[in-house]
Amino acid sequence: MSEPPGRHAWGYEWADRDAGPVVRPYAMTGGRVVPASDRFDVVAMVVAVAGDAGYGLQPEHRAILAWCREPVAVAEVASHLDLALGVVRVLLGDLLSQGLIELYEPQQVGGLPSAGVLKAVIHGLRAL
């Protein structure tokens, strides 16, 4: 028996057999697009804090906590969970505000070169 036009096996147009039901990113974040903290650089490391995961967490929150048992970069979390980076940042903000994760920002390797170095480079380029 074939399915009616416009309907899939799940009974909805927004689902298919391979992907299953599709949940829009704003549904996962409650309509929020800006994380609670602006400190979630793509290379920042997050790690779950040992303890009770708390009540009221969405499945995505729990999946993030499962991936963050050891320090992992924000970009890696998004990649492993196949979620948009913006969504992951909002969800990480939720977890950070509840004290369920810790955030470690990358340290800057070096500052700007000194004026003497820049002048030497300019003189070297002019000599070419």
Backbone hydrogen bonds, N-H to C=O, Kabsch-Sander energy under -0.5 kcal/mol:
donor,donor_aa,acceptor,acceptor_aa,energy
7,R,4,P,-1.9
11,G,8,H,-2.0
15,A,12,Y,-1.0
16,D,20,G,-0.7
20,G,16,D,-2.1
22,V,14,W,-0.9
24,R,22,V,-0.5
27,A,24,R,-1.3
28,M,24,R,-1.1
29,T,25,P,-1.5
31,G,26,Y,-2.8
32,R,29,T,-1.2
41,D,39,R,-1.8
44,A,41,D,-1.4
45,M,104,Y,-2.8
46,V,72,V,-2.8
47,V,102,E,-1.9
48,A,68,C,-4.1
49,V,100,L,-2.7
62,R,58,Q,-2.0
63,A,59,P,-2.3
64,I,60,E,-2.2
65,L,61,H,-2.3
66,A,62,R,-2.0
67,W,63,A,-1.9
68,C,64,I,-1.7
69,R,66,A,-0.8
70,E,67,W,-0.5
72,V,46,V,-2.1
74,V,44,A,-1.9
75,A,42,V,-2.2
77,V,73,A,-2.0
78,A,74,V,-2.0
79,S,75,A,-2.1
80,H,76,E,-3.1
81,L,77,V,-2.2
82,D,78,A,-0.7
82,D,79,S,-0.6
83,L,78,A,-2.1
88,V,84,A,-2.3
89,R,85,L,-2.3
90,V,86,G,-1.8
91,L,87,V,-2.5
92,L,88,V,-2.9
93,G,89,R,-2.0
94,D,90,V,-1.7
95,L,91,L,-2.0
96,L,92,L,-2.7
97,S,93,G,-2.3
98,Q,94,D,-1.3
99,G,96,L,-1.3
100,L,95,L,-2.8
101,I,95,L,-0.7
102,E,47,V,-2.7
104,Y,45,M,-3.3
105,E,103,L,-0.5
118,L,114,S,-2.0
119,K,115,A,-2.4
120,A,116,G,-2.1
121,V,117,V,-2.2
122,I,118,L,-2.3
123,H,119,K,-2.6
124,G,120,A,-2.2
125,L,121,V,-2.5
126,R,122,I,-2.3
127,A,123,H,-1.7
128,L,124,G,-0.7
128,L,125,L,-0.8
